[in-house]
Amino acid sequence: MQTLTASFVVVMSAASVSIGGELDASLEAVINHSSGKDRVPALVYMTLQADVDGLESQLLEDRTPRRDRHTVIMTALQAAGDLGQASVLDWLNAQSGGEVANVQSFWITSVIALEATPGTLRALAAREDVAIVAPDYPIELVAPTSIDDDTASSNRGGPEQGLIAIGVPDVWAMGYDGTGTIVSNIDTGVDGSHPALASRWRGLNPLYSGHPEWAFYDPYLGNHNFPYDGGSHGTHTMGTVTGGAPGDQIGVAPGAEWIAAAPIDRGGGIPQTVSDAILSFQWIADPDGNPLTSFDVPHTCSNSWGLVTGHGYPECDQTFWSFIDNAEAAGVIVLFSAGNEGSSGLRRPGDRAYDDYRTMAVAAVDPYNGNSIASFSSRGPTNCTPTGGSAIKPDIAAPGVSTRSSVPGGGYSSYDGTSMASPHVNGVLALMLQANPDLTGEQAKQIVYDTAVEAGSPGKDNDYGYGIIDAVAAVESALETVSLTVSYPDGRPELIDPNGGTELVVRFGGNVAPEPGTALLNWWVGPISGEEPMLAVGENHVGVFPAFGCGDEVLYWVSVESVEGDYVTSPYNAPIDSWSAEAWSGVEVAFDDDFNSNQGWTVYAGAGTGNWERVTPSGSGGTRCDNATDQDGSGMCYVSGNGTEEDIDDGTTTLTSPAMDASGGGTLRYARWYSNGASCDGADPNNDIFVVDISDDDGSSWVELEVVGPGGSEADGGWFVKEWTIEDLPVSMTDTFRIRFTASDLNEGSVVEAAVDAVSITRMYCDDTTMPGDADGDGDVDTDDILSLIAQWGPCPPGDCSADFDGDGDVDTDDILILLANFGA
């Protein structure tokens, strides 16, 4: 834990966790039924706690950015743990005779978990630095009320019904899919190999290299190297949050990345207790364990588990309240499923109604039946309020009946339960936060409530809460609250001229103006970084990239301050996240085929059905798991039969390219689709392969490039774009280069589908080095060049003026920007 600086000492408070008396009554009952030597699991809450509510209020009033709020909150929480627990830990270490075991210290709230004899627990409860000693209760997930192990969706090729019911596809059409956000859950774990989830695991981000434990947390076995699911529940709930291509369209926010903690219902006789959940909330609040960083902190966390009286929890039990509040103060929006207990009331802690936002509880509706409330969905009211008076619960409703989502092993199943509803809300929050990353948790929740589609009784009611979540209205409202936006009217460059002079044009919008003179184009190449001023040109701001080395990868981002003092970057998490481009003068295309014309491909039709043909895909997808569309959007591609129920049967089909010129090297690129029935109706899945070969002698001999299948995430459908550096291939660079794609059905009963699109050979090049801004040609950009530019100011025939650096026929402001970007070079 980090030491609290002197300036933070004022944010400490005494006994801010008010759970009950000095020794919890439930724990007292357990102690009274145990022998004096039995060790009882318990949680010891310290008197000294960080005043998170007060600190967060001040930070929000000061308009402190999320990343800085995270640092301050984490530092205060960890310092409170250090200061408040030191004496107690020393006392526990001094105990002997087996009276104390398994001591563990936490800081997300200053708590010590342990197992201790009744006498030791009573002694702890009598200490002035201990607020209360409470039981370490068991916890469990909100189990689905029904499970249908289906393998196909009625909407195959399109989004699931729950997404359609709340308008998610319309939000995608607006350009928002959760990109730039991190979503999370606390559940049974997640199958990190599932096609719908694998590419979205945050642990694949280069920032996490060598640290998968920042993206997956296994509190039992410590197996953090790669996500796995101890059951199936967590994979299903995460699929609804962010699952997508190359798997099925099951997730609300397929552009988001995910992390997961796995403390719930792990099986194997491992008891799950409150202390396990504390570990998970503590990890979710700061996955990399560094308060100074926030790139790792998820924006949302859905929880499809809860506590009931049968566990020993009284109604309105406050055990989890401080953990949730502190995680939210650290920047994570936390929500819970209401429960599947119907009229018996909500599970804890979703029953909490401390204010309008704590704790957000989600009910389930049936998207196949007019979004009517599900019979099992837990209903209010609740008395878990500051005064003990009645309050309406739950808060919001979302689809939770026949929710089809991912399950371990690459398949899909349909579950019923409020466990399926809260992930829909999790995903919508991610869409909102992409639209407006500056939203606080309370602002985001209020927008969800204000934009909900009313159902049931007028106003908030004990069935639907405020109503059914409306993704479109929520995102539109989030956009309306943006203070300062950054857009790129001319797009962002993929290539930057290595000789300098490439312009980046941005347009600032929103409700607040940028502070003049604060806009910067920031860049980074390897260990070298720099910043260029962005000058106002009409309604835009323009920055100019300097010269870079040929082929350099250039990372860049835009920063600006608003007139209200907000610091805004694009992308939002810059410089942790950034845009990227490469320093090349241009691209030479040696071969390019989108299959909208016949460029000389040949087909060997050795199969009974499903031989290669160049078509516009039928769009059905079908039960044969073929591609519903082409990959590059041009319309046509090669497929293995275009009939709805047609696949490769009884043999092999080969697609061979015409001769292509690879003599100059470059990049070979193609898109492929392959499915051998893992998620289809075949009787013999995962027993066929797709082979790609290459030739440097016009097809006289062939070398194997890659084999897809028989198993794996790329053998279950979905477009995959493959790129190969020609210089690295095991063939010579010739002008008689060919590629061929072979798909076979060699096993009875299997379902095999394949497709190929967008085949190309391209080469990047750099022009001879010149120095943009060197108007007098002396090899330096200096004052003499400024004078030369001024002398040439105005219209100028292209090529006639050395100061017309952008070649537009005018020596003007744009040319000044190019000169200034390279001044001194």
N, C-alpha and C positions, 0 to 999 in steps of 0.2 A: 504494500500500500504506500501511496505517496504522502509525504508530510504536507500538511496544510500550511500555506503561507499566512503571515500575520493578518493580512487584509481579509482573509476568509473566516477568521475566528468568529466574527459577529454573526455568521449564518448558522451557528449551532443553537440547538434548543434542547431543553430537557423534556424527556418523556413525550416526544411528539407522536410516538406510536402508542395509542391508548387502546390496548386490547382487553384489559380487565383489571383484576386485582394483582397482587404480587405473585400469587401462585394460582394459575388458571384453574377454575373449578373442575373442568374436564380432566385436567392432569391430576388434580387432587383425588378424583375418583379412581383413576388408574393406580396411583400410589397406594391408596388405601386397600387395594385388592392385590398388591404385590408383597413379596417378602422384603425384608429390610436389606437383603443382599442382591436382589434383582436389579439390573440396570434397565432404566426406562428411557426410551428416546424422547428428547425434548428440545425445544428451541428457547434460547435465553436472549431476550431483547434488552438492549442497553438503554439506560436512561438518556444518554447523550446521543442525539441524532442530528443530522444536518437539517436545517430549516429549508427544505427544498421548495415548498410553496412560496415562501417569502423571497427566496433567491431567484426562482423562476420568474416571479412577478416583476422583479426589478430588471432582470435581463430582457424581458419582453418589452417593458416600458422604454428601455434604452435602445430598442430595435437591434439587439445583438443577433448576429447571424447564427443559424443552427449549429455550425461547426464550433463556434466559440461558446455557445450555450452548453454544448456537450462537454467541452473541456472544463468549464467552470463547475458544472454539476458533478461530473465524475471526480474532480479533484476534491470537492467538498465532501462527497459521500465517502471517498476513501480515507480522507483525513478524519472524518467522524469515527470511522471504524478503528483507525489507529489509536486515536485519543481515548475513545470510550471503552475499548476492550482490553487495553494493556494490562490493567490491574487484575481483571477477572482471569485473563489467560495465565498470568503469573500464579494466581491462586490455584487454578486448576492443575497447572504443571506440578504444583507442590503436593497434590493429593497422592496418596499411595494406597496399596491394598486392593487395587482393582475397582475402586469406587467410580472411576471416570474412564470412558473409552470413546474412541472415534470423534475426537474434538475437531470441529471445522469452523473456521471463521469466515463471515461474509461481510461485504460492505454495501451491497445494493440497498440494504437496510442494515444497520449495525446489529447483527445477530450472530450468536454462536450456536451451532448444532452439536449435540453430544448425546451420549448415553451415560446415565449416572444413577446412583442409588438414591432412594427416596430421601435419605438424610442429606445427601449432597445437594439435591434439587431444592430442598427446603432452605438450606444454608444460602444457596445462590439467590433465592427469592427474597431473602432478608437483607441483601446488600443494597446500599443506597445507589450504587451505579448500575443496578439491574432494575428495569421497569417491570418486567413480568417474565415468568417461566411458563411456557405453553407446550402442549403436546405436539409432536411431529406426526401429524395425521397422515393417513394414506390418501392418495388421489387416484382418479381414473378418467379415461376419456369419455366423452359423450358418445357412446356406441351407436352406430346406425341402427335404425329400427327395422330396416330390411336391406338385403344385399342381393343384387341380380348380377351374376357373373356372366355378363354378356360379352360378346367379342366384336360387335359391330354397332354402329349408331344409325338411327334413322336419318341423321343429317350428315352422313359420311361425305367428306369433301367440303363441309361447311361447319359453322360453329354450332355448339350444342344448344339445346332449347333454353336452358337457363340463361345463357348469354344473350340470346335473342330477346327473351322476355324483359330484360332490363336495358336493352338498347346498346349493348356493347359493340356490335358490328358498326353501328353508326358513329361511335366514337373513334373506332379504327379508321373509318373513312375521313374523319376530321384530321387524321394524322397523329393520333395519340394511342400508344400501345403499352405505355409504362416504361419506355426506354429511359435509362438514366436513373431508375429507382431500384432499390433493393427491398425485396419482400421477404418475410420470414414466417415460420410457424414454430410452435412448441408442441410436439406431437410424438409419434412413434418412430420418427425418422423418415427419410425419403430415399427411394431407389434412384441413385444418381446415374444409373445407366439407362433409364427409361427414355425411349426416343422423344417423348414429349417434353422431357425435362433436362436431359443430359447437357445440351449445349447452353443451358441457362444457369447452370450452377456457378455461383460467384467465384468459387475456388479455382476456376479455370482462368480467371483474370490474371495477367502477368504480375499485378501488384501482390498477389497471394503466393507467388512462387516460393516453394519451400514451407508454406504455412497453410496447409489445408484446414488446420484446426481453427482458423479464423472464419471458415465458411461451413463447417459441420462440427457439431458438438455431441459427443457420446459420453455422458456422465458416468457410465458404468464400466465399460471395457476400455475406455480411453482410445478407442479405434477411430481416430479423427481423420484418417488418411483419405477416405472416400465415403460419400454418403451411402448409407444403406438403411433399410426399414426393418425394424424388429417385428412389425406386423404388416398391415397394408394401409391403415388409416391415414398416416402422414403423407404417403405418396398420393393418395386420393385427394386429400385436401389441398396439397400443394399444386396438383394438376389443375384444380379449379382456379387457383390464383394466377398461374403463369404458364400452364402447359400449352404447347403448340407445335408447329412444324419442326422437324419432319414427322412428328406424331400428329395426332388428330387435334382439331381446334377446340380444345376443352377449357382453355384458360382465359380469364378476363384480361390479363395484362401480359401477353406473350413477349413483350419487349423487355420486361423486367428481369433482373437476375435474382436468384434466391439463395438464402442460407437457411439452416434448420438446426434446431436442438431436439434431442431425442430422449426425453425423460419419462414418457408416458407408456404404461402397459407394455413393458419390454418382454415380459414372459420369462421363462426359465427360473421361476421362483424368486425373482428379484422384487422386493417390495418397493413400491413407488411412494414417496412421502413428500411432505412439504419441502424438506431440505433439498430434494432433487429439483423441485421447481424453482427454488431460490437460486440454485446454481445456474439454471437455464436463463432466468431473467437477468442475472448478473452478466452472463455471457452475451445475451442479446443486446444489452445496453452498451457493451464495449468489447466486441469479439476479439480484437487484437490485443486487448489489455493495455492499450496506450491511450490515456485521456487526451493526449495532444493531437490525435488523429480522429477523423470522422468518416473517411472513405469506406470504412468497414461497417458502419452502423446502419442497420436496416431502417427503412422509413416506416414499415408496418410490421405487425406481428399478430396473427390470428391464433386463437386458442380454442380448440374444439374439445375441451375437457372441463371438468368442474367437480364440485364437492357437494355431497348430500348429507343429510342428517345421519344416514346409516354409517357414515365414516366417523361419526362422533362430533361432527360440526354442528353447532347450533345455528339457527337462522341468523342471518346478518353477521356471520363470523367475519372478522376484520383481518384475518391472518395475512391475506395477500394484498391488502389495499396499498400498503406502503411500497411493496415491490413494484406494483403496477405503476403507481404515481411516479416513482423515481425513474423507472425505465422511460416513461413518457416524457418526463422533464429532460431526459438525456437525448430526446429526439425521435423516439419510437412510438408510433400510434398503436395502442394495444386494444384489441377487441376480443370478446368472448362469445361463444355460442350460448344461447339462452338455456338450452337443455331440452330433453325429450320427455319431460314429465307431465306435459299437458297442463291441466288445471291444478296440479299439485304445486306449482310454483317454479321459480327459476333456481338453477344451481348457483352455488357460490363460486366465484365472486361476481357473476353476472347479475345477481340480485341487488347489487349496490346501487343506490341512487343518492350519492353524496351531493352531487350537483348535476347539471344537465349533461355532463360529459364523462363522469366517472361512476360506474364502469360501463362502457358501451356493450350492450347485449343485443344479439341478432336472433330474430325469429325466422321460421321457415315457412315458405309458401310453395304452392304447387304450380309450376309454370305450364303444365299441361292441362290445367283446369282453371284458367282465368286468374291465376295468381291468388287463389283462395288460400286461407291460412291452413297449414297442415294440422291434422288432428292431434299429433303428438307434440307440437311445438309448445314449449313452456309459456305459461301466461302469468301476468301480474294479477293484482298489484304487489308491491313490496313495502315493507316498513323499514327497510335498511337506509334510513335517512338520518341527517344530523339530529333531528328532533324525535325520531321514532314514529313520526306521522306517516300516513300512507302516500305512496307515489306510484305513478304509472310506469310499468315495465312490460315488455322489453322496449328498446329504443328504435329499432329499424328492422325491416324484414327483407329477405332475399330468397331466391330459389333454393329449395332443399328437399325436393321430392324427385325421385328418379334422376338424380344427378349423375351423369356419366362422366367418369374421370379415370385417370391412370391408376394402375395397381402394379405392384412389383412383378418383374418378369417381362415387361413390355406390353402387357395387355390392358384391358379396360373393363370396368364394372360400374354398375349403377347402384348408388346407395341412397337411402332416405335418412334425413336427420338434420337437426340444426347445425351439426358438424359440417354439413355441406353448404349451409347458408352463409356462415361467417367468412369463408374463403372468397365468396363472391364480393362481399364488401371490402375485404382486403384488397382485391384486385382493382375495384373501382377507386379506392383511395390512391393506389399507385398511378392510375390514369390521371387523377386530379393533380397529384404532386408532380407529374411530368409537365402538365399544363401550367402549374404555378408552384415551383419548388419552394417558394418562401412561405407557404401556408403553415401555420402552427397546427398542432394537433387539435386544439379546440376549434380553430377556424374551419378546418377540414370537416370535423364532425358536424358543426353547425350547418355547413353547406349541405351535407348529406341529409340532415333533418329537414332543412328548409326546402329542398328540391324533391323530396320524396313524393311519390304518387299516393295520394290519400286512399286508404282502404278501411273498411270497418266503420266504426263510429266517427263522426266529425272530430278533427283534431287528433291528438295523441290518444291511443287506447291501449288496453292491456292485451290485445291480440297482435296487432301489427306495429305497435309503437307509433312513430310519426308516419308510417306508411311503407311502401315498397320502394327500394332504392332505384333511382333513375340515373343511369350512367351518363346519358347525354346532358341532362339538365345540371347534374353535379359538375361535369367538366366545364360546361359553358359558364356556370357561376364561378368556378375557380378561375377561369380566364378573365372574368370581369374584375376580379380583385387583384390582378397582377399590377404591381407598381411600375416596373420598368421592364420592357421586353426587348429581346434582341432577335432580329430576323436577318436573313441573307437574301435580298431580292434577286441577286444574280447567282445564287447558289454558293456552295463552298468548293474551292478548287481541289481536284484530285491530283493535279500536276502543278508544280510551281517551277517557273523558269529558273534554272540554276544560275543564270546570269543576272538574276534580280529583275524587279519591275512588275511582278505579278501583283495585281490589286485585289484586296478583299473589301467588298462593299457590304456595310451593315446598315440596318435601319432600326433606330430605337423607337419603341412605341410604349403603350401602356398608359397609365394614369398620371405618371410623374415624368418630368423631363430630365435628361442627363445634365450633369454639371459640366459646363463648358471646359474643355481642356483636359478632361480626365479619361477620355476613351483611349485605350491602348490595344495594339495588336501585339500579343506576347508570343514568342516562339522559343523552341528548344530543339537543338540538334545534338544528340549525344550529351556530353557534359557542358556544352556551350548554350547559353540562353541569351535572349535579348528582348527588347520591346521597342515598337515603333509607334509614333503618335498617329492617331486617326483623326484626320481633319474633316470638318463639316463641309460637305459639298452638296448644296441644295438640301433635300430632305434626308440625305444619307450621310454617313461618315465613311471615309476611305482610308485604309491603311495599305502600305506597300511593303511586300516582302523584300529583304535584301538578297544578295547573291549567296548561294549555297554550293556545296560540292555536288558533282554529278551523281545522282542516285541516292542522295541523302534522304532519310526519312525525317520529315519536318513535323513536329508536334506544335500545335498552336491553339490559342484561345483568345477571346476578347474580354476585356475588363473595362468597367465604367462605374462611376459614382453617380447617384441621383442627387437632385437638388435637396432631397430630404435626408441625405447622408447614408443611404443604403449603398452597399458595395455589391455589384452584380457582375457575374461572370457567365460566359457562354463557351462551353457547356457549364452546367450549374456547379459541378463539383471541381471545376478547374482550380489549380493545375493537376489535381489527382486524376481527373478525366480531361481529355483534350480531343480536339479534332486532329486529323493527320492527313498529310499529303506527301508526295515524293517529288524530289527535284529532278525533273526531266524536261527537256524541251518539247518532246512530243512522242507520239506512238506511230510506228510503222506496222501496218496490217499486212501480214503475208498470206493469211487465209482467214476467212470469216464466213460461217454458214449458220443462218438462223432457220434454215430448211423451208423458207418460203419460196424457194426455187430449186430446181434440180441441178446440183453442181457435180453430179457424176458418182454418187454413192451407189454401191452394189449390195444386193441382198442374196444371201444363201438361205433358201427356204427349205430347211430340212425338218421342220416340225409339222405335225399334222394340222395344227391350228396355232395362231398367235405368232406368225412370222412377221418380221419387221415391215412396217409400212409408214410412209410419210403422210401425215394427216393433221387435221385440227382435232385434238382430243375431244371425245364425245361429251366430256363434262360431267359424266355420271359418277365416275369413281367406281360404282358398282360394288358388288360383294367380292369381286376378284382383286380388289386393292390396287387397281391401276391408277395412273395419274389422271386427274380430272382436267388439268390444263397443261400448257407447255411451261417451260421454266423462264424464258426471257421475255415473255409477254408479247412476242411477235405474232403468235397465233398457231404456228405449226411446229411439229417435232416428229421424230421417229418413235413409234410405239410398237409393242408386241401384240398387234391386233387391236382394233378399235371398237369391237363389239362390247356391249355392257357385260356380258358373261363370258367373254372370250379371253383366254390366257394361253400361254405356251403349253402345248400338249404333245407328247410322244415324239420328242426329238430336239434338235438344235437349230437355232437361227442365228446367222452372223451378218452384221452390218459393217461394211468396209468402206473407208473413205477414198476419194480420189487422191492422186499424188499431191502433196503439199510441200511448199518450199520452207524447209527448216535449216537451210544452209547458213543463215545468219544468226542462228540461235534464237533466244527469246523465251517466251512462255507459251506452253501448250495448255489450253484451257478447254474444259467441256463440262456439261451438266449431265448427270445420270440419275435415273430412278430405278430402284430394284426392290422387288418384294417376292419372297418365296413362301409366303403364306403364314407367317407367325401370327398375324392378326386377321386372317381370312378364314375361309371355310374349308380349306384343304385338309385332307386326312394325313398328310405326310409333310408337315412344315419343317423348315430349316434343314433341308437335305439337298438343296441345289445351289449352284454358284453362278456368278456373273463374272466373265473374264474380259479384261481389256489388254490387248496386245499392240505392239508398235513394230514398224519395219522401216529400215533405212535404204532398202533396195527394191522399192516399188512392189513390195509384197512377195518377193521370192522367199524370204525367210522372216520369221517373227520372233519377237522377244516379249515375254510376259511383263506387263507394266503393273497391273494390280488384279487382285481377285476379291470380289465382294461376296460375303457369305461363307459357309452356309448360315451362320448366326451373326449376331451383332446388331447394333442400332441402325446400320446403313443397309440392312437386308430386310427391312420391314416397311418399305415405302418412304416417300419423301424425296424431294430433289436435293442433290448434293453437288456442289460446284467443286471441281478438282483442278488444281493448277500444278504444273510441273515445269521446272527450269530445264530447257532443252539441253543446255550444256552439261547437265548432270545426269541425263538419261543414259542407259547402257547401250546406246546405238550412236552411229556417226551422224553429224549434222549434214544432211544432203537435201537436194531439191526433189528427191523421190521418196519423201517421208509419207508413211500411211499409218492410220490407226484403225483398229477394228474392235467391235463390241460383240461378244458372244453370250447368248443366254440359252439355257437348256432346261428341259423337263426330262430328267433321267430316272425319276422315281414315281411309281404309280400313286395317283391320288394327290400329288402336290399341286399347288396353285402358284404359278410363276408369272410375274409381270415385269416388264422392263421398258425403259424409255431413254432416249438420248436427245440432247438439245445443245445449241449454242457452242459449237466447236470452233476454235480459233487458234491461230498462232500469231502472236504480236511481239514486237520488239520495241523497247524504249531507247531513246537516243538523246544526246545532248549536243547542242550547237557549239561551234567554236566559241571559246570564252571571250566575251566582251564585257566591258564594265558599264552597265547602265548609269547614266549621269555623267560619263566622261565625254562632255561635249567637244572638248578640244583635242581628244585623242592622245593625251600624253600619259595615259595609264593611271592617272590619279583623278579622284573626284574632289575638287577643292574650290576655292573662291573664284578661280579663273573660269571654271565651268558655270558658276552662277552668272558671271558677267556675260559669258557667251550665250547662255539661255535667254537672258534679258534682251540681248541684242537681236535674237531671233524671234522674239515674242510675237504671237499672232498666227494667222493662217499660213500654211506652208505646204507645198505639194509633197506628198509622201516620198521619202527618200532624199529630199533636197536639203533638209535641215538636220544637222547633227544633234540638236537638242530635242527633236521630236522623238523621245525615247519610246513612246507607246505606238508610234507609227500611225496615228489617227489623222494626220494632216494639219494638226494644230500644235503649236508650242504653247502650253497652257498650264493650269494648276496641276493637272495630273502629272505632267512632266516634272514640275517642281517636287512633287511628292516622291517620284522615283529618284531624283537627284539627292534629296535629303535622306532617303533611306540608305543611300550608299556613300554619303558624305564622309570623307576621310579614308575611304578604301583605296 
